[in-house]
Amino acid sequence: MPTIQSLTEKLNNGDNASFKELYGNDSAVLKSMANRYVKYMNEYKDTFGSDEVTLFSSPGRTEVGGNHTDHQLGRVLAGAVNLDNIAVASANGTNIVKINSVGFKPFEVDLSDLSITEFAVTPGNLVKAIAKGIKDLGLQIGGFNAVIHGSVPEGSGLSSSASFEVLIGAIFSHLFNNGKLDPVDNAKIGQKAEHACKKFCGLMDQTACAVGGFITIDFADAANPIVKALDFDFAKTGYSLVITNTGGSHGGLDAEYNSLPGEMKSVAKELGQEVLRPLSLNDVVKGAPAIRSKVGDRALLRSIHFQRDNARVVEQVAALEENRFQDFLGMVIESGFSSYMYNQNIYVLKEPEYQPVALGLGLSDVVLKGKGAWRVHGGGFAGTIQAFVPNDILDEYISTLESVFGEGNCHKLFIRSKGSVKVEL
């Protein structure tokens, strides 16, 4: 195992191939990331007294296509981003996992007892459930020490929790199993860990974080979703991906979020199915006259959104695979308008005077018209929007959005090719 001194020398202020894969080619960013790793390697040494460590990085993720399609067993398109969680770790020869996560209270997990008795999504419970999942695959687990630092903002829609989960999986994989854990299996273990804590998430977040790059997932078979990685180099497009936090809290919006799958399923039920996936757009349109009074107009509109956005993911994947990036951007805009017009998850009806997501989209339209793409990001109603911005107007876009939503609320990202990995220097 390499020493902190040798790793520090290999970092070379970030001027190395591994860092450029993870963080891009901006020399200032690379140097900042190198300083970050050095800082937490030194913190590891001060905390645990060891000089031999392994480095890990696990990205956040962004939803790119398929807005509110997964809960109807649809398709999604997602990407791993350069904002990440990193870990400095080494095996400690015991059965105890000791983690100092920067900004949070240090915790320990005894791997001799992997039962969860208090069903809450806590770091300790997630580590237990992930260890159990790895053990159930016939792989080894063991105690380790780690310092973890996250740059994936909580509440940004970039899935900081999924990034943490597959980071833990990667640590177990490389410290005790020579990296044998398959990335998709790592994702499934992360999902099951949340389920074990009684949080019933889908698989998109963990898979994007574990696999890296652009991925598409087809959930038609819920037990065995089909995951496909796309061969597309986003760094060569001349665009930056910008996520903007428009403000607002997701708290108190449970009824709004629950109405989305609920209303879609109500249409499916009237048409003889549990979810919309087995149906076609024609089925929904033909059934509308008979069921409109039963399910309501909004439920039908949301079902139209599902059918169109679900089909659009296939077209987006084809555009990326065929290097038709401008066509892909056009479909991002189409998806955004579908979320606005049909899915109606842009603002809360009972608060028409408060529309931060809509305002962010409107400003994006003003700045980017004909030059990029923009859409709601994630669940909607509050929170974040996504934009693909040409690099030559990136500063104008960010300054315009941040003049309204506050400095630091725009995050310039790119789709990175690597998922949750051991950092090889």
Buried (B, 14 or more C-beta within 10 A) or exposed (E): EBBBEEBBEBBEBBEBEBBBBBBBEBEEBBBEBBEBBBBBBBBBBEBBEBBEBBBBBBBBBBBBBBBBBBBBBBBBBBBBBBBBBBBBBBBBEEEBBBBBBBEEEEBEBEBEEBEBEEEEBEBBBBBBBBBBBBBEBEBEBBBBBBBBBBBBBEEBBBBBBBBBBBBBBBBBBBBBBEEEBEBBBBBBBBBBBBEBBEBEBBBBBBBBBBBBBBBBBBBEEEEEBEBEBBEBEBBEBEBBBBBBBBBBEBEEBEEBBEBBBEBBBBBBBBBEBEBBBBBEBEBBEEBBEEBBEEBBEBBBBBBBBBBBBBBBBBBBBEBBBEEBBEBBBBBBBBBBEBBBEBBBBBBBEEEEEBBBBBBBBEBBBEBBEEBBBBBBBBBBBBBBBBBBBBEEBBEEBBEBBBEBBEEEBBBBBBBBBBBBBBBEB
